[in-house]
Amino acid sequence: MLINFEDPAEGTFEIVAETLDELKALAEAEEAKDPPDEYFPTLLREKHSELEAAAAAAAAAAAARQELEQQQQLLRQQQEQQHPKGETDADSAQPENAAEATHSDAPIEVNPKP
């Protein structure tokens, strides 16, 4: 089994798929026994269903993460096109409204009354 370290979800999906196959084989083997075990195959099928649901949720999360990464990369590309590196935009450091520029972080000095 190869694990892609760039995308940990890939390795997880492979492990889940293998586990699902093993559970299914175990359930079938137990049902084939004479007399069949009634509890064990039922338990395996329940766990199989839970794993399938978890795998589907993990796949949806991985797809959402990949889409988010694509959107972020597209946004970065758009920003680079609007503001190429090395270009200084002096206006971006200044507030659009001069009235907003009156704020200062300096402490206000108050002269105490004698």
N, CA, C and O atoms as a DFTB+ gen file, in Angstrom:
456 C
 N C O
     1  1       0.850      -1.176       0.000
     2  2       0.000       0.000       0.000
     3  2       0.893       1.236       0.000
     4  3       1.772       1.368       0.851
     5  1       0.670       2.137      -0.949
     6  2       1.415       3.387      -1.018
     7  2       0.631       4.466      -0.299
     8  3      -0.590       4.560      -0.421
     9  1       1.353       5.274       0.451
    10  2       0.711       6.380       1.162
    11  2       1.251       7.674       0.584
    12  3       2.462       7.894       0.555
    13  1       0.363       8.517       0.130
    14  2       0.728       9.815      -0.411
    15  2       0.803      10.789       0.758
    16  3      -0.218      11.152       1.341
    17  1       2.024      11.210       1.098
    18  2       2.194      12.072       2.261
    19  2       1.713      13.493       2.006
    20  3       1.493      14.244       2.956
    21  1       1.543      13.880       0.734
    22  2       1.036      15.215       0.449
    23  2      -0.455      15.309       0.778
    24  3      -0.944      16.364       1.180
    25  1      -1.164      14.207       0.604
    26  2      -2.595      14.194       0.885
    27  2      -2.897      13.014       1.794
    28  3      -3.110      11.901       1.314
    29  1      -2.918      13.247       3.121
    30  2      -3.135      12.141       4.052
    31  2      -4.471      11.439       3.844
    32  3      -4.626      10.284       4.238
    33  1      -5.428      12.112       3.236
    34  2      -6.734      11.492       3.013
    35  2      -6.626      10.315       2.054
    36  3      -7.370       9.343       2.184
    37  1      -5.704      10.388       1.086
    38  2      -5.546       9.301       0.132
    39  2      -5.205       8.000       0.847
    40  3      -5.828       6.973       0.577
    41  1      -4.242       8.021       1.741
    42  2      -3.865       6.828       2.489
    43  2      -5.000       6.340       3.362
    44  3      -5.201       5.135       3.518
    45  1      -5.741       7.273       3.932
    46  2      -6.874       6.919       4.783
    47  2      -7.946       6.208       3.972
    48  3      -8.523       5.222       4.431
    49  1      -8.218       6.705       2.763
    50  2      -9.225       6.072       1.917
    51  2      -8.826       4.642       1.577
    52  3      -9.668       3.744       1.571
    53  1      -7.535       4.427       1.293
    54  2      -7.063       3.079       0.975
    55  2      -7.234       2.149       2.171
    56  3      -7.672       1.009       2.019
    57  1      -6.889       2.634       3.353
    58  2      -7.022       1.818       4.567
    59  2      -8.491       1.485       4.821
    60  3      -8.822       0.346       5.151
    61  1      -9.367       2.470       4.669
    62  2     -10.798       2.240       4.885
    63  2     -11.331       1.234       3.869
    64  3     -12.103       0.344       4.225
    65  1     -10.925       1.370       2.609
    66  2     -11.390       0.439       1.576
    67  2     -10.941      -0.987       1.888
    68  3     -11.720      -1.931       1.758
    69  1      -9.691      -1.137       2.297
    70  2      -9.190      -2.465       2.655
    71  2      -9.947      -3.024       3.858
    72  3     -10.299      -4.203       3.879
    73  1     -10.194      -2.186       4.849
    74  2     -10.916      -2.629       6.046
    75  2     -12.342      -3.042       5.700
    76  3     -12.846      -4.038       6.220
    77  1     -12.989      -2.281       4.826
    78  2     -14.343      -2.633       4.403
    79  2     -14.360      -3.992       3.712
    80  3     -15.239      -4.815       3.965
    81  1     -13.382      -4.220       2.840
    82  2     -13.295      -5.515       2.157
    83  2     -13.077      -6.651       3.151
    84  3     -13.686      -7.714       3.026
    85  1     -12.209      -6.428       4.138
    86  2     -11.940      -7.458       5.147
    87  2     -13.185      -7.748       5.988
    88  3     -13.480      -8.906       6.283
    89  1     -13.908      -6.705       6.372
    90  2     -15.135      -6.908       7.151
    91  2     -16.177      -7.690       6.357
    92  3     -16.847      -8.575       6.890
    93  1     -16.302      -7.355       5.093
    94  2     -17.266      -8.055       4.249
    95  2     -16.890      -9.530       4.127
    96  3     -17.755     -10.402       4.212
    97  1     -15.607      -9.808       3.931
    98  2     -15.150     -11.195       3.822
    99  2     -15.382     -11.955       5.127
   100  3     -15.787     -13.117       5.106
   101  1     -15.126     -11.301       6.262
   102  2     -15.367     -11.943       7.560
   103  2     -16.845     -12.266       7.758
   104  3     -17.192     -13.351       8.224
   105  1     -17.702     -11.330       7.405
   106  2     -19.142     -11.547       7.563
   107  2     -19.605     -12.702       6.685
   108  3     -20.399     -13.537       7.118
   109  1     -19.108     -12.750       5.451
   110  2     -19.490     -13.841       4.552
   111  2     -18.981     -15.183       5.070
   112  3     -19.683     -16.190       4.973
   113  1     -17.764     -15.205       5.620
   114  2     -17.203     -16.445       6.160
   115  2     -18.015     -16.929       7.360
   116  3     -18.254     -18.127       7.507
   117  1     -18.435     -16.005       8.212
   118  2     -19.227     -16.382       9.383
   119  2     -20.606     -16.898       8.974
   120  3     -21.127     -17.834       9.580
   121  1     -21.194     -16.287       7.946
   122  2     -22.508     -16.738       7.485
   123  2     -22.425     -18.117       6.839
   124  3     -23.394     -18.875       6.867
   125  1     -21.275     -18.444       6.258
   126  2     -21.097     -19.725       5.578
   127  2     -20.897     -20.879       6.557
   128  3     -21.032     -22.041       6.174
   129  1     -20.582     -20.579       7.797
   130  2     -20.372     -21.633       8.803
   131  2     -21.676     -22.384       9.068
   132  3     -22.773     -21.851       8.903
   133  1     -21.514     -23.632       9.481
   134  2     -22.685     -24.438       9.809
   135  2     -22.623     -24.815      11.272
   136  3     -21.738     -25.605      11.602
   137  1     -23.415     -24.370      12.148
   138  2     -24.466     -23.364      12.001
   139  2     -23.859     -21.953      11.979
   140  3     -22.852     -21.692      12.635
   141  1     -24.478     -21.063      11.225
   142  2     -23.936     -19.698      11.148
   143  2     -24.070     -18.961      12.477
   144  3     -25.018     -19.164      13.236
   145  1     -23.103     -18.111      12.726
   146  2     -23.143     -17.250      13.913
   147  2     -24.094     -16.102      13.588
   148  3     -23.895     -15.394      12.601
   149  1     -25.098     -15.917      14.390
   150  2     -26.095     -14.890      14.094
   151  2     -25.655     -13.502      14.534
   152  3     -25.997     -12.509      13.891
   153  1     -24.904     -13.425      15.620
   154  2     -24.531     -12.119      16.166
   155  2     -23.374     -11.486      15.398
   156  3     -23.450     -10.314      15.028
   157  1     -22.314     -12.238      15.155
   158  2     -21.093     -11.686      14.576
   159  2     -21.316     -11.057      13.195
   160  3     -20.883      -9.924      12.981
   161  1     -21.978     -11.749      12.242
   162  2     -22.195     -11.105      10.936
   163  2     -23.019      -9.824      11.032
   164  3     -22.779      -8.867      10.294
   165  1     -23.988      -9.811      11.943
   166  2     -24.803      -8.603      12.114
   167  2     -23.941      -7.454      12.616
   168  3     -24.046      -6.327      12.133
   169  1     -23.091      -7.750      13.584
   170  2     -22.189      -6.728      14.108
   171  2     -21.247      -6.231      13.016
   172  3     -21.009      -5.030      12.891
   173  1     -20.710      -7.167      12.222
   174  2     -19.802      -6.773      11.144
   175  2     -20.509      -5.901      10.114
   176  3     -19.939      -4.928       9.621
   177  1     -21.730      -6.246       9.796
   178  2     -22.467      -5.435       8.814
   179  2     -22.737      -4.029       9.362
   180  3     -22.671      -3.053       8.615
   181  1     -23.038      -3.922      10.645
   182  2     -23.243      -2.600      11.253
   183  2     -21.963      -1.772      11.177
   184  3     -21.991      -0.600      10.802
   185  1     -20.845      -2.395      11.537
   186  2     -19.564      -1.681      11.490
   187  2     -19.207      -1.324      10.055
   188  3     -18.648      -0.260       9.789
   189  1     -19.536      -2.226       9.133
   190  2     -19.286      -1.975       7.715
   191  2     -20.048      -0.732       7.269
   192  3     -19.499       0.127       6.579
   193  1     -21.314      -0.643       7.667
   194  2     -22.135       0.524       7.318
   195  2     -21.570       1.801       7.928
   196  3     -21.533       2.844       7.277
   197  1     -21.131       1.712       9.179
   198  2     -20.546       2.881       9.837
   199  2     -19.275       3.330       9.118
   200  3     -19.051       4.525       8.924
   201  1     -18.447       2.365       8.727
   202  2     -17.217       2.713       8.012
   203  2     -17.519       3.314       6.646
   204  3     -16.850       4.255       6.219
   205  1     -18.522       2.777       5.962
   206  2     -18.898       3.349       4.666
   207  2     -19.352       4.797       4.827
   208  3     -18.991       5.655       4.022
   209  1     -20.137       5.069       5.859
   210  2     -20.598       6.441       6.113
   211  2     -19.418       7.349       6.441
   212  3     -19.352       8.485       5.972
   213  1     -18.489       6.845       7.246
   214  2     -17.303       7.638       7.592
   215  2     -16.449       7.893       6.358
   216  3     -15.909       8.986       6.188
   217  1     -16.325       6.890       5.502
   218  2     -15.541       7.055       4.276
   219  2     -16.188       8.086       3.357
   220  3     -15.494       8.897       2.744
   221  1     -17.510       8.057       3.263
   222  2     -18.216       9.037       2.433
   223  2     -18.031      10.446       2.984
   224  3     -17.826      11.392       2.223
   225  1     -18.103      10.586       4.304
   226  2     -17.896      11.900       4.925
   227  2     -16.465      12.379       4.711
   228  3     -16.237      13.559       4.445
   229  1     -15.502      11.470       4.826
   230  2     -14.101      11.844       4.613
   231  2     -13.865      12.246       3.164
   232  3     -13.120      13.188       2.895
   233  1     -14.490      11.544       2.234
   234  2     -14.349      11.890       0.819
   235  2     -14.947      13.269       0.537
   236  3     -14.373      14.062      -0.210
   237  1     -16.103      13.546       1.141
   238  2     -16.732      14.860       0.960
   239  2     -15.862      15.960       1.553
   240  3     -15.725      17.032       0.962
   241  1     -15.274      15.701       2.717
   242  2     -14.397      16.692       3.348
   243  2     -13.148      16.921       2.507
   244  3     -12.694      18.057       2.369
   245  1     -12.593      15.864       1.949
   246  2     -11.401      16.005       1.107
   247  2     -11.730      16.792      -0.158
   248  3     -10.936      17.625      -0.597
   249  1     -12.889      16.533      -0.738
   250  2     -13.301      17.266      -1.934
   251  2     -13.514      18.744      -1.613
   252  3     -13.130      19.613      -2.396
   253  1     -14.121      19.027      -0.470
   254  2     -14.341      20.419      -0.063
   255  2     -13.013      21.120       0.191
   256  3     -12.837      22.282      -0.177
   257  1     -12.073      20.406       0.826
   258  2     -10.756      20.985       1.095
   259  2     -10.028      21.279      -0.212
   260  3      -9.395      22.325      -0.355
   261  1     -10.120      20.353      -1.167
   262  2      -9.458      20.555      -2.452
   263  2     -10.073      21.746      -3.186
   264  3      -9.352      22.547      -3.781
   265  1     -11.386      21.864      -3.147
   266  2     -12.050      22.998      -3.792
   267  2     -11.639      24.313      -3.133
   268  3     -11.406      25.306      -3.822
   269  1     -11.551      24.322      -1.810
   270  2     -11.119      25.517      -1.087
   271  2      -9.694      25.900      -1.480
   272  3      -9.405      27.077      -1.697
   273  1      -8.811      24.920      -1.573
   274  2      -7.430      25.198      -1.973
   275  2      -7.376      25.777      -3.380
   276  3      -6.589      26.685      -3.648
   277  1      -8.213      25.253      -4.289
   278  2      -8.254      25.777      -5.653
   279  2      -8.754      27.217      -5.663
   280  3      -8.222      28.058      -6.387
   281  1      -9.776      27.500      -4.861
   282  2     -10.305      28.861      -4.789
   283  2      -9.272      29.821      -4.208
   284  3      -9.143      30.954      -4.672
   285  1      -8.530      29.364      -3.185
   286  2      -7.499      30.205      -2.590
   287  2      -6.386      30.485      -3.595
   288  3      -5.879      31.604      -3.663
   289  1      -6.006      29.477      -4.373
   290  2      -4.955      29.679      -5.368
   291  2      -5.431      30.640      -6.452
   292  3      -4.670      31.500      -6.894
   293  1      -6.672      30.504      -6.878
   294  2      -7.229      31.414      -7.872
   295  2      -7.255      32.841      -7.332
   296  3      -6.931      33.785      -8.053
   297  1      -7.638      33.000      -6.071
   298  2      -7.654      34.323      -5.443
   299  2      -6.249      34.915      -5.400
   300  3      -6.057      36.096      -5.690
   301  1      -5.256      34.081      -5.032
   302  2      -3.867      34.570      -5.014
   303  2      -3.425      35.020      -6.402
   304  3      -2.759      36.045      -6.545
   305  1      -3.795      34.254      -7.417
   306  2      -3.422      34.618      -8.784
   307  2      -4.065      35.937      -9.187
   308  3      -3.426      36.780      -9.815
   309  1      -5.328      36.112      -8.825
   310  2      -6.015      37.358      -9.149
   311  2      -5.367      38.538      -8.431
   312  3      -5.213      39.614      -9.009
   313  1      -4.986      38.332      -7.170
   314  2      -4.345      39.404      -6.413
   315  2      -2.978      39.739      -7.005
   316  3      -2.599      40.910      -7.055
   317  1      -2.241      38.737      -7.451
   318  2      -0.935      38.989      -8.058
   319  2      -1.080      39.738      -9.375
   320  3      -0.232      40.562      -9.718
   321  1      -2.153      39.457     -10.117
   322  2      -2.385      40.172     -11.366
   323  2      -2.742      41.628     -11.095
   324  3      -2.356      42.518     -11.852
   325  1      -3.482      41.867     -10.014
   326  2      -3.871      43.230      -9.675
   327  2      -2.713      44.005      -9.066
   328  3      -2.576      45.204      -9.308
   329  1      -1.879      43.334      -8.279
   330  2      -0.750      43.962      -7.598
   331  2       0.496      43.111      -7.807
   332  3       0.866      42.327      -6.933
   333  1       1.150      43.262      -8.969
   334  2       2.357      42.454      -9.210
   335  2       3.416      42.714      -8.142
   336  3       3.509      43.815      -7.600
   337  1       4.209      41.690      -7.847
   338  2       5.258      41.824      -6.831
   339  2       6.265      42.873      -7.275
   340  3       6.550      43.017      -8.464
   341  1       6.796      43.602      -6.305
   342  2       7.777      44.636      -6.589
   343  2       7.137      45.991      -6.819
   344  3       7.809      47.019      -6.725
   345  1       5.865      46.006      -7.115
   346  2       5.170      47.273      -7.329
   347  2       4.715      47.798      -5.980
   348  3       4.079      47.084      -5.204
   349  1       5.048      49.059      -5.706
   350  2       4.606      49.646      -4.443
   351  2       3.362      50.466      -4.711
   352  3       3.285      51.212      -5.687
   353  1       2.431      50.319      -3.863
   354  2       1.176      51.051      -3.975
   355  2       1.065      51.945      -2.753
   356  3       0.550      51.531      -1.715
   357  1       1.550      53.172      -2.882
   358  2       1.573      54.097      -1.753
   359  2       0.166      54.395      -1.258
   360  3      -0.039      54.642      -0.070
   361  1      -0.794      54.373      -2.160
   362  2      -2.164      54.674      -1.753
   363  2      -2.754      53.590      -0.859
   364  3      -3.643      53.872      -0.056
   365  1      -2.278      52.365      -0.984
   366  2      -2.869      51.289      -0.191
   367  2      -2.534      51.434       1.283
   368  3      -3.254      50.898       2.125
   369  1      -1.465      52.142       1.619
   370  2      -1.091      52.334       3.018
   371  2      -1.836      53.507       3.638
   372  3      -1.859      53.636       4.862
   373  1      -2.443      54.360       2.829
   374  2      -3.138      55.542       3.316
   375  2      -4.638      55.277       3.358
   376  3      -5.175      54.609       2.474
   377  1      -5.310      55.789       4.367
   378  2      -6.770      55.629       4.408
   379  2      -7.424      56.426       3.289
   380  3      -6.915      57.461       2.861
   381  1      -8.567      55.921       2.823
   382  2      -9.267      56.613       1.750
   383  2      -9.835      57.942       2.224
   384  3      -9.912      58.893       1.446
   385  1     -10.226      58.018       3.467
   386  2     -10.826      59.220       4.009
   387  2      -9.810      59.870       4.950
   388  3      -9.356      59.236       5.903
   389  1      -9.459      61.105       4.694
   390  2      -8.456      61.792       5.508
   391  2      -8.911      61.929       6.959
   392  3      -8.072      61.996       7.858
   393  1     -10.211      61.973       7.203
   394  2     -10.708      62.094       8.578
   395  2     -10.357      60.856       9.389
   396  3     -10.212      60.943      10.609
   397  1     -10.221      59.721       8.747
   398  2      -9.857      58.495       9.440
   399  2      -8.390      58.492       9.856
   400  3      -7.989      57.708      10.716
   401  1      -7.599      59.357       9.258
   402  2      -6.165      59.391       9.533
   403  2      -5.831      60.139      10.812
   404  3      -4.658      60.218      11.177
   405  1      -6.813      60.688      11.501
   406  2      -6.530      61.461      12.709
   407  2      -6.300      60.589      13.931
   408  3      -5.860      61.100      14.961
   409  1      -6.574      59.323      13.859
   410  2      -6.389      58.417      15.000
   411  2      -4.904      58.180      15.235
   412  3      -4.131      57.999      14.293
   413  1      -4.523      58.183      16.498
   414  2      -3.135      57.930      16.862
   415  2      -3.109      56.982      18.043
   416  3      -3.990      57.017      18.902
   417  1      -2.085      56.126      18.079
   418  2      -1.917      55.217      19.207
   419  2      -1.098      55.860      20.323
   420  3      -0.880      55.241      21.365
   421  1      -0.645      57.085      20.119
   422  2       0.165      57.764      21.132
   423  2      -0.710      58.098      22.338
   424  3      -1.891      58.412      22.184
   425  1      -0.127      58.029      23.548
   426  2      -0.926      58.349      24.742
   427  2      -1.307      59.828      24.758
   428  3      -0.575      60.688      24.268
   429  1      -2.448      60.086      25.324
   430  2      -2.928      61.463      25.440
   431  2      -2.371      62.036      26.732
   432  3      -2.522      61.459      27.808
   433  1      -1.725      63.185      26.598
   434  2      -1.144      63.818      27.787
   435  2      -2.173      64.754      28.394
   436  3      -2.791      65.560      27.699
   437  1      -2.342      64.635      29.687
   438  2      -3.281      65.491      30.408
   439  2      -2.479      66.215      31.473
   440  3      -1.796      65.595      32.288
   441  1      -2.572      67.536      31.454
   442  2      -1.865      68.323      32.467
   443  2      -2.716      68.371      33.723
   444  3      -3.857      68.832      33.684
   445  1      -2.167      67.896      34.843
   446  2      -2.956      67.951      36.084
   447  2      -3.125      69.400      36.539
   448  3      -2.228      70.222      36.355
   449  1      -4.263      69.702      37.124
   450  2      -4.524      71.054      37.626
   451  2      -3.806      71.211      38.953
   452  3      -3.846      70.306      39.787
   453  1      -3.133      72.370      39.168
   454  2      -2.421      72.588      40.444
   455  2      -3.326      72.843      41.602
   456  3      -2.854      73.040      42.722
